[in-house]
Amino acid sequence: MSCAENCLRVDLALDDELDVTSLAEFDRHLQECPDCAVAFARQKALRGSLRAQMPRHKMPSALVQRIRDALPDEVPALVPEPQALVVETDAVVFPAWPSVATKVRLKLVLSGLGGALAATLATVWLMHVTPEERMTRAVVESHVRALLSGRMLDVASADPKTIKPWFTGRVDVSPPVKDLSAHGFELVGARLDYVDNRRAAALVYRHNEHMITLYIFATPSAPMSESDAVVRQGYAVCHWSRQGLTDWVVSDMDPDQLEEFEDLVTGSV
């Protein structure tokens, strides 16, 4: 299966509408293509966030009636009309129940309105995503992509004197590299990465079985700041800015452990 074909099946997979054979092909492609796996995980997380955070509104009965009244009386019958019992008065004829075709038309109209409303709400929600939240998602996606692809390192070394000059000419920053092995955080190497449309210097540490990526960006005008750790898609993330650099760190460690790592990097302990 190509990536293009896989993209066409994402929504079907999320809605559990793939047959057994197609689902097996879809899952196999995700195992073989890290980029598609990350894209699918992002779409699934977005859907979950929308369902959890968006308010649910029941369509008013008056609106349902207005839509029903606006439906044409005559359309090509997609479903055979049953013989409905009719009660006649001097002026008006009342069907005993809505015809099957009318119900079908109503359902189609309501489904269309529901889809349009969901798309509108999703667009509004995305427009209100803050730059900080967008960056949080970007570093998580970058970290997960590196894990799935097996490309955590471009250079493997526990020596800061080897890693620091390796970045020269590759990124617009000379990242400070610390040996934190005495505190249980082992430096294992570094890589170049691309996060939120920017090149980033990425230092990689290991704490027990947990991999940690520390992204470093040059931000000369950024004021000094720091954030508490947050959790997104099972990964803890925090960031801070000091002396013209902004660091973002992500790992599947507990948030408290990640903040401990932050304190060691910034020299707060």
WODAKA-V316896 format. One record per backbone hydrogen bond with DSSP energy under -1.0 kcal/mol. NH is the residue of the N-H (numbers start at 1). CO is the residue of the C=O. E is the energy in kcal/mol with one decimal. If there is no record, write none. Layout:
nh=NH co=CO e=E
nh=NH co=CO e=E
This chain:
nh=6 co=2 e=-2.3
nh=7 co=3 e=-2.2
nh=8 co=4 e=-1.3
nh=9 co=6 e=-1.2
nh=13 co=9 e=-2.5
nh=14 co=10 e=-2.4
nh=15 co=11 e=-1.7
nh=16 co=13 e=-1.3
nh=17 co=12 e=-3.1
nh=23 co=19 e=-2.8
nh=24 co=20 e=-2.0
nh=25 co=21 e=-2.0
nh=26 co=22 e=-2.5
nh=27 co=23 e=-2.8
nh=28 co=24 e=-2.2
nh=29 co=25 e=-2.1
nh=30 co=26 e=-1.9
nh=31 co=27 e=-1.8
nh=32 co=28 e=-1.3
nh=33 co=29 e=-1.8
nh=37 co=33 e=-2.1
nh=38 co=34 e=-2.5
nh=39 co=35 e=-2.3
nh=40 co=36 e=-2.6
nh=41 co=37 e=-2.3
nh=42 co=38 e=-2.4
nh=43 co=39 e=-2.3
nh=44 co=40 e=-2.6
nh=45 co=41 e=-2.4
nh=46 co=42 e=-2.4
nh=47 co=43 e=-2.4
nh=48 co=44 e=-2.3
nh=49 co=45 e=-2.5
nh=50 co=46 e=-2.6
nh=51 co=47 e=-2.4
nh=52 co=48 e=-2.0
nh=53 co=49 e=-2.6
nh=54 co=50 e=-2.5
nh=64 co=60 e=-2.0
nh=65 co=61 e=-2.3
nh=66 co=62 e=-2.1
nh=67 co=63 e=-2.5
nh=68 co=64 e=-2.4
nh=69 co=65 e=-2.7
nh=70 co=66 e=-1.6
nh=84 co=82 e=-1.1
nh=87 co=94 e=-1.8
nh=89 co=92 e=-1.9
nh=94 co=87 e=-1.9
nh=96 co=85 e=-1.9
nh=103 co=99 e=-2.2
nh=104 co=100 e=-2.5
nh=105 co=101 e=-2.7
nh=106 co=102 e=-2.9
nh=107 co=103 e=-2.6
nh=108 co=104 e=-2.3
nh=109 co=105 e=-2.5
nh=110 co=106 e=-2.8
nh=111 co=107 e=-2.5
nh=112 co=108 e=-2.3
nh=113 co=109 e=-2.5
nh=114 co=110 e=-2.6
nh=115 co=111 e=-2.5
nh=116 co=112 e=-2.4
nh=117 co=113 e=-2.6
nh=118 co=114 e=-2.4
nh=119 co=115 e=-2.3
nh=120 co=116 e=-2.3
nh=121 co=117 e=-2.7
nh=122 co=118 e=-2.4
nh=123 co=119 e=-2.2
nh=124 co=120 e=-2.6
nh=125 co=121 e=-2.6
nh=126 co=122 e=-2.5
nh=127 co=123 e=-2.2
nh=129 co=126 e=-1.5
nh=134 co=130 e=-2.5
nh=135 co=131 e=-2.3
nh=136 co=132 e=-2.2
nh=137 co=133 e=-2.2
nh=138 co=134 e=-2.0
nh=139 co=135 e=-2.4
nh=140 co=136 e=-1.7
nh=141 co=137 e=-2.7
nh=142 co=138 e=-2.4
nh=143 co=139 e=-2.4
nh=144 co=140 e=-2.7
nh=145 co=141 e=-2.7
nh=146 co=142 e=-2.1
nh=147 co=143 e=-2.1
nh=148 co=144 e=-2.7
nh=149 co=145 e=-2.3
nh=150 co=146 e=-1.0
nh=154 co=190 e=-3.2
nh=155 co=190 e=-2.2
nh=162 co=159 e=-1.6
nh=163 co=159 e=-1.7
nh=164 co=160 e=-2.5
nh=167 co=164 e=-1.0
nh=168 co=165 e=-1.3
nh=170 co=167 e=-2.4
nh=171 co=167 e=-1.4
nh=183 co=180 e=-1.8
nh=184 co=181 e=-1.6
nh=185 co=180 e=-1.9
nh=186 co=206 e=-2.8
nh=188 co=204 e=-2.6
nh=189 co=204 e=-1.3
nh=190 co=155 e=-2.3
nh=191 co=202 e=-2.3
nh=193 co=200 e=-2.0
nh=195 co=198 e=-3.0
nh=200 co=193 e=-2.7
nh=201 co=216 e=-1.6
nh=202 co=191 e=-2.2
nh=203 co=214 e=-2.8
nh=204 co=189 e=-2.8
nh=205 co=212 e=-2.3
nh=206 co=186 e=-2.3
nh=207 co=210 e=-2.8
nh=210 co=207 e=-2.5
nh=212 co=205 e=-2.9
nh=213 co=250 e=-2.2
nh=214 co=203 e=-3.2
nh=215 co=248 e=-3.6
nh=216 co=201 e=-2.4
nh=217 co=246 e=-2.5
nh=219 co=244 e=-2.7
nh=222 co=219 e=-1.7
nh=225 co=241 e=-1.6
nh=227 co=239 e=-2.0
nh=230 co=237 e=-2.7
nh=232 co=235 e=-2.9
nh=235 co=232 e=-1.9
nh=236 co=251 e=-2.7
nh=237 co=230 e=-2.9
nh=238 co=249 e=-1.8
nh=240 co=247 e=-2.0
nh=241 co=225 e=-2.7
nh=242 co=245 e=-2.5
nh=245 co=242 e=-1.7
nh=246 co=217 e=-2.5
nh=247 co=240 e=-2.8
nh=248 co=215 e=-2.4
nh=249 co=238 e=-2.6
nh=250 co=213 e=-2.0
nh=251 co=236 e=-1.8
nh=258 co=254 e=-2.0
nh=259 co=255 e=-2.3
nh=260 co=256 e=-1.6
nh=261 co=257 e=-2.1
nh=262 co=258 e=-2.3
nh=263 co=259 e=-2.2
nh=264 co=260 e=-1.8
nh=265 co=261 e=-2.3
nh=266 co=262 e=-2.6
nh=268 co=263 e=-2.3
